[in-house]
Amino acid sequence: MAAPPTVTLKKNYRCSRFLQKFYSGGAYAVSSDGSFIACACNDEIKIVETSNSVVREILEGDGEEVTALTFSPNDRFLFSASHSRLIRVWDLSSFKCIRSWKGHDGPVTSMSCHSSGGLLATAGADTTVRVWDVDGGFCTHLFRGHTGVVTCIAFHPDPKCLLLFSGSDDESVLVWSLESKKRIAALKESDTSRVSSLAISEDGRSLLIAERGGVVTIWDLQKYNRQQTVTIKEKDNPFETVNTVCIIPDGSLILTCLSQCKSQNKENGVAIQPIYFLTVGEDGLVRIWSFFFKSSAVCIYKQKSSGAMPGCVKSGVGFLSAFVLPQNQGLLCVTSDEQFLFYRPEKSSDGAFQLSLYRRLIGYNEQILDMAFLGDEEQYLGVATNSEQLQVYDLESMSCSYVLSGHAAVVLCLDSCKSNSGRTLIVTGSRDHHVRLWDAQRRSCVGIGKGHMGDVGAVVFSNKWKNFFVSGSSDRTIKVWSFDGVSEDVDQDVTLKSKAVVAAHDKDINCLAISPIDSLVCSGSEDRTACIWRLPELISVMVLKGHKRGIFSVEFSPVDQCVLTSSGDRTIKIWAISDGSCLKTFEGHTAGVSRAFFLSRGTQFVSCGFDGLVKLWTIKSNECIATYDQHDERIWALAIGRKSEMFATGGEDAVINLWFDSTAADKEENFRMEEEAILRGQELENAISDADYAKAIQLAFELRRPHKLFELLSQLCRRDAVDPLEKSLRNIGKDELRVLLEYVREWNTKPKLCHVANFVLFRVFKLFPPTEVIEGLSNYGGVQRQQAESKSSSYNSSKIQLLAKAESRCGKQKASGAFPGSTQFIIIPSHGFWK
């Protein structure tokens, strides 16, 4: 019989932030190359990579919600405004605020930067429009004329045409001249409604105005008269309003794919190029229009399905805005539920034009309830996020790959498995009292289980046979569901049948686990007990009693006849299946333990809890070998990758962290560092042998060997060798200076070592300016920098006296050949300054 494989215990995990909140709705701005987006996240601004939703930088706000954002034309600066009425200019090379000023008498609602980059226009809730000099931060123009909140603003695309357009809730669009500082036109008709968006054609001849009433009006900017009104709203769709209108520029990928739909309209024998624009609104669909002068605008494309969450479309707040991305990246649409949807124009199988969703970035999830790894290589992560939809993320691209919609209420739990036919299946439980079976490849529901009378809070797949799953509910029952009859070829979902049911507990059922050979199922409940049942009949085998609060997770050991449970009483217990006795109890969490799962073939386990901590435990030694604090709120979800034993955690802070085993990497790194330390140590000994004191002192600093450093300095002090010491001191940095001052402080407290401390301190005072010495001392002495700077003048006046005393002392010691140990002299931090 072959010996079992050796189990390597894990000693450490490294955390990688996978998902976090980066957009809370409202203002956002897209860079000129489309590579990153500036998003308003409450009072902060987060710079997010569009390729993988990684937060590049976080710009701290002023405590008020951000209301407007825009980039300069070259993406050098970012302009922001908040409810505090403060306008800020951020340098994106250093991500620091370089200028700020108070703007309007109310919040800034919209911003636009001139193509030259020197002027910034802002629209305010105080009904005014202002233009600012970016470099000076002063107001160059103040325009009054609107009687309502100014909602949108835009400069003329031609830098030589100094015109500014503003739209307002008063249903008017005003045209302002920056040269005359006056209003030159008012674009308003009796049948208009609130203005939501403005767009100017590339040739600067036409202005498109999107109105909340479901229409787009096209105006001639030469005669300032209305050319046409395009009605978007349809009779059978009450949600079809217009939130944004965008010009589709020439040469874009969208127009290239639309070229087959172009038609030539000739006037006086000259071909006229039409204006292409798109509209988005509350129905969550994209429409593309073609407009010729002196003819009607025609809708040449209407999206059939956008991929937006069904919930936001049904509520009538689908797309809030849209942006045509540069460099053939397609189209970006922003939804009301804080999602960024990226579309790529393509040709369908029948040759027709279509917009295909290729990336979805979700900016805000209220909290993470449950998670599970999907796929053969566990390259996907299914996430339940306190919504009716299940989100599936691609771990490589760090974006939401697709969404599974079908539940009528919040999804509470999920599990996944690979069926006998090779399909990846997902089961979900919801507050709608139903369980649903999903096919991950087809991205559709293939089965519905109805019968529970309460919220379904726990589901788990079979481990061995892969042909059934078990669900637990707040109705205190457990049901076994078979999906043998679910066919791969059926397009519609089928009704699943329950094979067995049992009233299992006195309170809500929180968790379930099935044994490795599918013979037993264990349930954990709010009634503080865990029950073991024999499958498939659900016959009671054992009741595990001992926890003082509700049980939140249970799991069978992969190798032993025992069960792991975690509870709200802050403990984790291991129970024997044979007699129900408690074998071990683990304590360490400061709040309830929400999840605990086995690792390393049952020799270790990982736990997470309401204290926001993740802990790694070794069962044999009964000790917690690592604790990680990477969450700000309670942790609800923990998912284990069975192949790589990586795991993911998520909770109330809406953050998902991925954890990777770094035991081997840490061991290799420690070995490399030890080897390097040995080589550097030998180099130090060689430098001492060669009497290269400057190099030896530098190596002693780098290796952090204070005793060896003292020996070197003591030899220099006895020989009065100043040059090697000064040469070494000139090459040290601020951190090394701080370390040296710490060593000097310690040496000076001992009579036998104080002479070397004074010798070194004399050279430090001679070579370094007072500010650097004070800064080094403040790092370890608790001295505030401003206090030290305020008293630096007194330090300068006494510096000469200190140098004279130290030099005199060193001279006496050299003449006598001995170092008196009774008298000490050094500057020591005390009570915020030096004595």
ZIRA-V178948 format. One record per backbone hydrogen bond with DSSP energy under -1.0 kcal/mol. CO is the residue of the C=O (numbers start at 1). NH is the residue of the N-H. If there is no record, write none. Layout:
co: (CO | CO)
nh: (NH | NH)
This chain:
co: (12 | 14 | 16 | 19 | 27 | 29 | 35 | 36 | 37 | 38 | 39 | 40 | 41 | 42 | 44 | 45 | 46 | 47 | 47 | 48 | 49 | 54 | 57 | 59 | 65 | 68 | 70 | 72 | 76 | 77 | 78 | 79 | 80 | 81 | 81 | 82 | 85 | 87 | 88 | 89 | 89 | 90 | 91 | 91 | 96 | 99 | 101 | 107 | 110 | 112 | 114 | 118 | 119 | 120 | 121 | 122 | 123 | 123 | 124 | 124 | 128 | 129 | 130 | 131 | 131 | 132 | 133 | 138 | 141 | 143 | 149 | 152 | 154 | 158 | 160 | 161 | 162 | 163 | 164 | 165 | 166 | 167 | 167 | 168 | 168 | 172 | 173 | 174 | 175 | 175 | 176 | 177 | 182 | 185 | 187 | 189 | 194 | 197 | 199 | 201 | 205 | 206 | 207 | 208 | 209 | 210 | 210 | 211 | 214 | 214 | 215 | 216 | 217 | 218 | 218 | 219 | 220 | 225 | 228 | 230 | 234 | 237 | 239 | 244 | 246 | 249 | 252 | 253 | 254 | 258 | 259 | 265 | 267 | 270 | 275 | 276 | 277 | 278 | 279 | 280 | 280 | 281 | 281 | 282 | 286 | 287 | 288 | 288 | 289 | 290 | 291 | 292 | 298 | 301 | 309 | 310 | 311 | 312 | 313 | 318 | 321 | 323 | 326 | 330 | 331 | 332 | 333 | 334 | 334 | 335 | 338 | 339 | 340 | 341 | 342 | 342 | 343 | 344 | 346 | 348 | 352 | 354 | 356 | 359 | 360 | 361 | 363 | 363 | 370 | 372 | 374 | 379 | 380 | 381 | 382 | 383 | 384 | 384 | 387 | 390 | 391 | 392 | 392 | 393 | 394 | 399 | 402 | 404 | 410 | 413 | 415 | 417 | 419 | 423 | 424 | 425 | 426 | 427 | 428 | 429 | 429 | 430 | 430 | 434 | 435 | 436 | 437 | 437 | 438 | 439 | 439 | 444 | 446 | 447 | 448 | 449 | 455 | 458 | 460 | 467 | 468 | 469 | 470 | 471 | 472 | 472 | 473 | 473 | 476 | 476 | 477 | 478 | 479 | 480 | 480 | 481 | 483 | 494 | 497 | 500 | 502 | 502 | 508 | 511 | 513 | 515 | 519 | 520 | 521 | 522 | 523 | 524 | 524 | 525 | 525 | 529 | 530 | 531 | 532 | 532 | 533 | 534 | 534 | 539 | 542 | 544 | 550 | 553 | 555 | 560 | 561 | 562 | 563 | 564 | 565 | 566 | 566 | 567 | 567 | 571 | 572 | 573 | 574 | 574 | 575 | 576 | 581 | 584 | 586 | 592 | 595 | 597 | 599 | 600 | 603 | 604 | 605 | 606 | 607 | 608 | 608 | 609 | 609 | 613 | 614 | 615 | 616 | 616 | 617 | 618 | 623 | 626 | 628 | 634 | 637 | 639 | 641 | 646 | 647 | 648 | 649 | 650 | 650 | 651 | 651 | 656 | 656 | 657 | 658 | 659 | 660 | 662 | 663 | 664 | 665 | 666 | 667 | 668 | 669 | 670 | 671 | 672 | 673 | 674 | 675 | 676 | 677 | 678 | 679 | 680 | 681 | 682 | 683 | 684 | 685 | 686 | 687 | 688 | 691 | 692 | 693 | 694 | 695 | 696 | 697 | 698 | 699 | 700 | 705 | 706 | 707 | 708 | 709 | 710 | 711 | 712 | 713 | 714 | 715 | 716 | 720 | 722 | 723 | 724 | 725 | 726 | 733 | 734 | 735 | 736 | 737 | 738 | 739 | 740 | 741 | 742 | 743 | 744 | 747 | 750 | 750 | 753 | 754 | 755 | 756 | 757 | 758 | 759 | 760 | 761 | 762 | 763 | 764 | 769 | 770 | 771 | 772 | 773 | 774 | 775 | 777 | 777 | 784 | 785 | 786 | 787 | 791 | 792 | 793 | 794 | 798 | 799 | 800 | 801 | 802 | 803 | 804 | 805 | 806 | 807 | 808 | 809 | 810 | 811 | 812 | 813 | 828 | 830 | 833)
nh: (662 | 660 | 658 | 656 | 40 | 38 | 50 | 31 | 48 | 29 | 46 | 24 | 44 | 66 | 41 | 59 | 39 | 56 | 57 | 37 | 53 | 49 | 47 | 45 | 83 | 81 | 79 | 75 | 92 | 72 | 90 | 70 | 88 | 67 | 68 | 85 | 103 | 101 | 80 | 98 | 99 | 78 | 95 | 96 | 91 | 89 | 87 | 125 | 123 | 121 | 117 | 134 | 114 | 132 | 112 | 130 | 109 | 110 | 127 | 150 | 124 | 143 | 122 | 140 | 141 | 120 | 137 | 133 | 131 | 129 | 169 | 167 | 165 | 161 | 162 | 163 | 178 | 156 | 176 | 154 | 174 | 151 | 152 | 171 | 195 | 168 | 187 | 166 | 184 | 185 | 164 | 181 | 177 | 175 | 173 | 192 | 212 | 210 | 208 | 204 | 221 | 201 | 219 | 199 | 217 | 196 | 197 | 214 | 232 | 233 | 211 | 230 | 209 | 227 | 228 | 207 | 224 | 220 | 218 | 216 | 237 | 240 | 241 | 280 | 278 | 252 | 256 | 257 | 258 | 261 | 262 | 272 | 270 | 267 | 291 | 248 | 289 | 246 | 287 | 243 | 244 | 284 | 319 | 318 | 303 | 279 | 300 | 301 | 277 | 298 | 275 | 295 | 290 | 288 | 313 | 314 | 315 | 317 | 316 | 336 | 334 | 332 | 329 | 325 | 343 | 323 | 341 | 320 | 321 | 338 | 363 | 335 | 361 | 333 | 358 | 359 | 331 | 356 | 354 | 351 | 348 | 346 | 344 | 342 | 400 | 340 | 22 | 23 | 384 | 382 | 380 | 395 | 374 | 393 | 372 | 391 | 369 | 370 | 411 | 404 | 383 | 401 | 402 | 381 | 398 | 394 | 392 | 390 | 431 | 429 | 427 | 425 | 422 | 419 | 440 | 417 | 438 | 415 | 436 | 412 | 413 | 433 | 456 | 430 | 449 | 428 | 446 | 447 | 426 | 443 | 444 | 439 | 494 | 437 | 496 | 435 | 474 | 472 | 470 | 483 | 462 | 481 | 460 | 479 | 457 | 458 | 476 | 509 | 504 | 505 | 473 | 502 | 471 | 499 | 500 | 469 | 486 | 448 | 482 | 480 | 478 | 504 | 526 | 524 | 522 | 518 | 535 | 515 | 533 | 513 | 531 | 510 | 511 | 528 | 551 | 525 | 544 | 523 | 541 | 542 | 521 | 538 | 539 | 534 | 532 | 530 | 568 | 566 | 564 | 562 | 577 | 557 | 575 | 555 | 573 | 552 | 553 | 570 | 593 | 567 | 586 | 565 | 583 | 584 | 563 | 580 | 576 | 574 | 572 | 610 | 608 | 606 | 604 | 603 | 619 | 599 | 617 | 597 | 615 | 594 | 595 | 612 | 635 | 609 | 628 | 607 | 625 | 626 | 605 | 623 | 618 | 616 | 614 | 652 | 650 | 648 | 645 | 641 | 659 | 639 | 657 | 636 | 637 | 368 | 654 | 18 | 19 | 649 | 16 | 647 | 14 | 666 | 667 | 668 | 669 | 670 | 671 | 672 | 673 | 674 | 675 | 676 | 677 | 678 | 679 | 680 | 681 | 682 | 683 | 684 | 685 | 686 | 687 | 688 | 689 | 690 | 692 | 691 | 693 | 696 | 697 | 698 | 699 | 700 | 701 | 702 | 703 | 705 | 709 | 710 | 711 | 712 | 713 | 714 | 715 | 716 | 717 | 718 | 719 | 721 | 722 | 726 | 727 | 728 | 729 | 730 | 737 | 738 | 739 | 740 | 741 | 742 | 743 | 744 | 745 | 746 | 747 | 748 | 750 | 753 | 754 | 757 | 758 | 759 | 760 | 761 | 762 | 763 | 764 | 765 | 766 | 767 | 768 | 773 | 774 | 775 | 776 | 777 | 778 | 779 | 780 | 781 | 788 | 789 | 790 | 791 | 795 | 796 | 797 | 798 | 802 | 803 | 804 | 805 | 806 | 807 | 808 | 809 | 810 | 811 | 812 | 813 | 814 | 815 | 816 | 817 | 835 | 833 | 830)
